[in-house]
Amino acid sequence: MVTGKDDGVYQFRVYLPHAGNVELVGDFTEWSARRITMRHEPPGWWTATVCLAVGDHTFCYLVDGQLWMPDYAANGVKRNEYGNWVSQLAVPGRDAGAPDDAEPPVVRSRRRDRAIA
């Protein structure tokens, strides 16, 4: 499940109580290059908060380093160029007066918030 605010901050949540590790991967992380480790919250939720650029994005959850799982509660799913299902997320434009490319995306993850360029 993905929820967002007007400022481009999105929270990704997935319920996987038996997972040992869940990472968020997508076009905004260069897929495998900059995976976002999601934080585990009992009883089985995994969360990550990300500030995304305006536009259309695709993503998946990488479960235990092996299973690429789409989020069917996002804005839709589609097959990628490899034939796998990925989730779609449309980030609308910001309010007037705030340029869309004013700042690069900031990713917050793990137990402490930290910016990843």
N, C-alpha and C positions, 0 to 999 in steps of 0.2 A: 504494500500500500504506500502511495506517495501523496504527501500533502505539502502544499506550498503557500507562501505569502506573497504579497505584492512586491516585496523587495528582492525577489529571486532566490530566497532561501527555501530549500526543500528538505523535508524529512522523509527518509526511506525507512520503512519498517516491514519486517517479514517475520512470521512465526514459524520457527524451526527448532522445536524443543530438543531434538536429538542431535543437532549439528554441533560439531566441535569448534568450527570456525566459519564465519561467513564474511565475504568481501563483496563490495559493490564495484562493478566494472562497467564501463560504458565508453561512448565516444568522448566524454568529458574527462576520462582518466586515461585516454589512449589505450583503452581496454586493459591489457595485462601490464603495461608499463608503469602505471601509478595506481595500483589497486587501493581501494579504501577499505581498511579493516573496520567492520561494523562492531558496535559495542553490544555485548550480551546483557539483557535485562530479564531477570526471572519473571515468569516461569519458563520462558522460551522465546521471547522477542529479541530480535537483532535490529539495531538502529544506527543510522548515520545521518548527519545533517550536512548539506552541501549547498553552496551558493552557485547557481548556474547562470550561464550567459543566455541571453534571449535567443530563441530558436528551437528547432526540433532536435531531440536527442534520442538515442537508443541506449539501453542498458540491460544488465542481467545481474543476478546474484550468483557468486561463485561459492558453492557450498563444499567445505572440506577439501578445497583445492581440486575438485574433480567434477562436480555436477554444476553445469551452467543452467540456472533456473530463471525463466522470465517471471515478471510480476504481472499477472493477469488483471490486477486491480489498477494498473496504470492507465494511460490514455489509449492503450491498444497494444497489440502485438503484431509482429510481422516476421517473415523469414528473412534472414540475412543472406549474404552472398555465399555462405557455406551450407545453407539449407536449415539452419538452426533457428528456433524461435527467440526473438529478442523483444523487449518491452519498448514502447514508444512513450515519450514525454514531450509535450509542447510547452515551452516557457514563453508566455506572452511578453510584449514590450512593456517597459517601465513607464511610469508617469511622465508626462511632458516636462521638459526641463532637465531630465536626468538622462544623459547620453547612454545608449545601450552598451558601449564599449568603454565606459569610464574606468572600470577597474577589472583586472583579470578575475576569473572565478576563484573563490576561496573554499577550501574543503575543510570541514571540521570532523574529526573522527577520534576514535579510541577513548581513553578515560579522561584525557585532558584535551581541551580545544587547542588546536594548533593549525596554523595556516600552511598549506602546501601549495607552492607556486607551480 
